[in-house]
Amino acid sequence: MEQKIYYTLRVASAMCFIGHGAFGIITKAVWCNYFAVFGIGHDMAYHLMPILGSADILMGLSLLIYPLRAVALWLVIWGLVTASLRPLAGEPLAELFERAGNFGAPLGLLLLCGTGRNLKSWFAKIQPPGSVPEDKMANLVICLRITAFLLMAGHGWLNLVSKKGLIEQYTALGFHNAHQVALVAGIIEVTAALFILIRPLRPVILIFLIWKVCTELFYPHYELIEWIERGGSYGVLLALWFAVKPSLSTKIEDDGPIIGQPVI
């Protein structure tokens, strides 16, 4: 089971940064707003986008080919920084939460495999773990639950405030009252987020893993890149599904429900 979680988080982290890098290569216009946070102008932003995009893609590929702890740590930091630039540029805070998978997936990988004991170990290849101690697995489950809560609640929040991009998606799909669809979707996603945080039942996690994988296919532009970039969201939910005991939904002990107990 530990190895399934390991490969899930490793591939998911790579997907995030390959997809993100692809947007740098094609010079996504909205990125100019994020460069402006640092006082970088429009022309320089377009010059820097392909450079940063190429670096993202190389980091993502390196995690697939020869994963290093140092790279995973950089992806945690870079994923958090790039997600934070959205509210800093005037977008809703929900945009940061919705991208929690970008930094949550590589963080989960580090928690699973352990941090380096010295500088050399940070640049040694991360090996698939064997038996993981109970306390380490419990910390991983907490990380995955919080990350899953943030990404689901963040997307639900964006639906509730009728984000323009989401309204365009629903309109393109043929819904006549896109705002009503966004309201219903938002309520479902926020409710799911609370369920996953408080009592992560495997059936609930699986349902919303499928929900997330499917709904991220509906972007009107660059659908495949958008879907790949959100690999951290799918990976976190799938890893949590692996980590939570199948019996969690029915097992009640005298002292109450067991919440988020991992497979050991």
Legacy VTK file of the C-alpha trace (Angstrom):
# vtk DataFile Version 3.0
C-alpha trace
ASCII
DATASET POLYDATA
POINTS 264 float
0.000 0.000 0.000
2.832 2.400 0.841
4.296 1.920 -2.630
0.943 2.758 -4.263
0.837 5.997 -2.293
4.473 6.707 -3.197
3.974 6.341 -6.946
0.651 8.199 -6.846
2.173 11.254 -5.154
5.297 11.125 -7.287
3.373 11.091 -10.576
0.838 13.640 -9.313
3.577 16.084 -8.308
5.223 15.718 -11.705
1.913 16.352 -13.479
1.419 19.624 -11.578
4.696 21.080 -12.682
4.708 19.745 -16.222
1.261 21.260 -16.752
2.239 24.501 -15.049
5.400 24.686 -17.110
3.460 24.164 -20.325
1.497 27.334 -19.590
4.784 29.180 -19.223
5.942 27.901 -22.608
2.768 29.088 -24.320
2.929 32.410 -22.365
-0.407 32.439 -20.571
-1.497 36.070 -20.514
-2.853 36.094 -16.942
0.651 35.313 -15.647
1.529 38.974 -16.288
-0.577 39.830 -13.234
1.561 37.564 -11.057
4.831 38.983 -12.352
3.436 42.430 -11.589
3.381 41.504 -7.887
7.198 41.715 -8.076
7.121 44.886 -10.147
7.974 43.054 -13.385
6.459 44.667 -16.467
4.478 43.123 -19.308
7.328 42.744 -21.814
9.769 41.248 -19.314
7.055 38.887 -18.056
6.605 37.450 -21.555
10.359 37.014 -21.799
10.575 35.179 -18.467
7.529 32.921 -18.851
9.141 30.340 -21.182
12.251 30.225 -18.981
10.295 29.516 -15.815
8.004 27.161 -17.710
10.964 25.157 -18.976
12.356 24.936 -15.432
8.998 23.651 -14.159
8.855 20.979 -16.845
12.425 19.863 -16.130
11.674 19.603 -12.415
8.537 17.597 -13.093
10.344 15.237 -15.457
13.204 14.791 -12.995
10.701 13.642 -10.376
9.496 10.968 -12.802
12.959 9.842 -13.884
15.230 10.297 -10.864
13.345 11.732 -7.858
15.385 13.721 -5.339
14.259 15.037 -1.957
15.688 18.432 -2.868
13.468 18.590 -5.948
10.398 17.538 -3.972
11.140 20.239 -1.392
11.567 22.848 -4.126
8.218 21.826 -5.613
6.549 22.331 -2.225
8.027 25.828 -1.953
7.467 26.813 -5.583
3.948 25.384 -5.625
3.025 27.386 -2.537
4.621 30.568 -3.898
2.916 30.406 -7.304
-0.463 29.594 -5.738
-0.062 32.487 -3.270
0.573 34.938 -6.100
-3.063 34.716 -7.134
-4.575 36.365 -4.039
-1.579 38.719 -3.936
-2.551 39.794 -7.461
-6.107 40.547 -6.355
-7.810 37.200 -7.005
-9.928 35.464 -4.319
-8.119 33.572 -1.567
-9.970 30.518 -2.837
-7.580 30.425 -5.803
-4.766 29.593 -3.363
-6.808 26.920 -1.579
-7.944 25.343 -4.859
-4.293 24.735 -5.802
-3.358 23.058 -2.533
-2.563 19.877 -4.459
0.339 21.657 -6.152
2.282 21.816 -2.886
0.390 19.183 -0.889
1.335 16.289 -3.177
5.141 16.787 -2.986
4.838 17.521 0.746
3.037 14.214 1.171
5.817 12.487 -0.762
8.409 13.914 1.644
6.374 12.910 4.688
6.037 9.375 3.337
9.696 8.888 2.426
11.264 11.002 5.147
13.404 14.103 4.967
17.132 13.991 4.488
19.395 13.407 7.489
22.169 15.458 5.916
22.843 17.517 2.810
23.960 14.489 0.809
20.729 12.603 1.448
18.706 15.512 0.010
20.389 14.803 -3.329
20.083 11.018 -3.155
17.364 9.224 -5.094
14.108 8.765 -3.182
13.399 5.052 -2.900
9.912 3.539 -2.561
9.281 3.030 1.161
8.948 -0.336 2.826
6.946 -0.572 6.015
6.127 2.941 7.244
5.883 3.603 11.002
2.398 4.265 12.301
3.157 7.802 13.459
4.653 8.748 10.083
1.630 7.345 8.238
-0.714 9.195 10.587
1.072 12.486 9.776
0.761 11.739 6.072
-2.968 11.086 6.394
-3.436 14.392 8.222
-1.524 16.196 5.463
-3.615 14.543 2.748
-6.887 15.274 4.532
-6.073 18.964 5.007
-4.852 19.274 1.414
-7.957 17.532 0.053
-10.169 19.763 2.197
-8.485 22.908 0.899
-8.601 21.981 -2.780
-12.245 20.850 -2.654
-13.374 23.784 -0.494
-11.407 26.218 -2.652
-13.041 25.050 -5.867
-16.435 25.033 -4.178
-15.840 28.590 -2.966
-15.034 29.698 -6.515
-18.300 28.153 -7.654
-20.228 29.930 -4.908
-18.811 33.310 -5.962
-19.564 32.492 -9.622
-16.017 32.667 -10.952
-16.127 33.853 -14.545
-14.138 30.923 -15.898
-16.458 28.393 -14.267
-19.565 30.172 -15.528
-18.082 30.037 -19.040
-17.489 26.298 -18.624
-21.095 25.605 -17.642
-22.413 27.828 -20.415
-20.227 26.021 -22.978
-21.620 22.703 -21.716
-25.120 23.886 -22.586
-26.501 24.833 -19.178
-29.000 27.698 -19.481
-28.657 28.836 -15.873
-24.938 28.583 -15.324
-25.047 30.539 -12.066
-27.498 28.054 -10.568
-25.258 25.183 -11.646
-22.287 26.908 -10.007
-24.253 27.325 -6.769
-25.218 23.642 -6.634
-21.677 22.516 -7.542
-20.227 24.818 -4.900
-22.483 23.459 -2.160
-21.609 19.875 -3.145
-17.869 20.561 -3.154
-17.787 22.440 0.159
-19.859 19.672 1.751
-17.480 17.062 0.336
-14.512 19.003 1.689
-15.975 18.960 5.196
-16.707 15.236 4.991
-13.131 14.504 3.913
-11.679 16.664 6.696
-13.893 15.361 9.500
-14.555 11.748 8.518
-12.780 10.598 5.334
-14.867 7.618 4.275
-13.392 5.679 1.370
-16.608 5.716 -0.741
-16.879 9.497 -0.330
-13.235 9.986 -1.287
-13.665 7.787 -4.369
-16.807 9.604 -5.494
-15.127 12.989 -5.331
-11.927 11.701 -6.881
-14.022 10.734 -9.913
-15.860 14.079 -9.677
-12.565 15.985 -9.688
-11.021 13.992 -12.533
-14.102 14.477 -14.712
-14.971 18.108 -13.963
-11.420 19.300 -14.665
-11.871 18.203 -18.296
-14.310 20.996 -19.092
-12.032 24.010 -19.492
-12.886 25.851 -22.724
-9.201 26.419 -23.600
-6.142 24.182 -23.235
-8.250 21.411 -21.698
-5.469 18.810 -21.602
-2.900 21.156 -20.046
-5.400 22.350 -17.433
-6.223 18.727 -16.589
-2.564 17.736 -16.269
-1.719 20.778 -14.144
-4.275 19.668 -11.555
-2.652 16.268 -11.169
-1.895 17.085 -7.540
-5.622 17.262 -6.798
-6.280 13.777 -8.166
-3.115 12.394 -6.610
-3.905 13.674 -3.125
-7.417 12.219 -3.218
-6.217 8.883 -4.608
-3.386 8.671 -2.068
-5.853 9.407 0.730
-8.130 6.661 -0.602
-5.214 4.226 -0.457
-4.211 5.371 3.041
-7.598 5.156 4.735
-8.675 1.730 5.969
-11.556 0.113 4.048
-13.247 -0.610 7.350
-13.258 3.049 8.355
-16.843 3.553 7.159
-18.225 0.905 9.521
-15.711 0.498 12.336
-16.911 2.062 15.558
-15.092 1.434 18.787
-16.254 2.110 22.298
-14.522 5.458 22.403
-16.085 6.670 19.158
-15.280 6.693 15.425
-11.756 6.144 14.177
-11.042 9.047 11.892
-8.418 8.889 9.187
-6.657 5.768 10.486
-4.060 4.719 7.899
-3.228 1.356 6.481
-0.102 -0.024 8.092
LINES 1 265
264 0 1 2 3 4 5 6 7 8 9 10 11 12 13 14 15 16 17 18 19 20 21 22 23 24 25 26 27 28 29 30 31 32 33 34 35 36 37 38 39 40 41 42 43 44 45 46 47 48 49 50 51 52 53 54 55 56 57 58 59 60 61 62 63 64 65 66 67 68 69 70 71 72 73 74 75 76 77 78 79 80 81 82 83 84 85 86 87 88 89 90 91 92 93 94 95 96 97 98 99 100 101 102 103 104 105 106 107 108 109 110 111 112 113 114 115 116 117 118 119 120 121 122 123 124 125 126 127 128 129 130 131 132 133 134 135 136 137 138 139 140 141 142 143 144 145 146 147 148 149 150 151 152 153 154 155 156 157 158 159 160 161 162 163 164 165 166 167 168 169 170 171 172 173 174 175 176 177 178 179 180 181 182 183 184 185 186 187 188 189 190 191 192 193 194 195 196 197 198 199 200 201 202 203 204 205 206 207 208 209 210 211 212 213 214 215 216 217 218 219 220 221 222 223 224 225 226 227 228 229 230 231 232 233 234 235 236 237 238 239 240 241 242 243 244 245 246 247 248 249 250 251 252 253 254 255 256 257 258 259 260 261 262 263
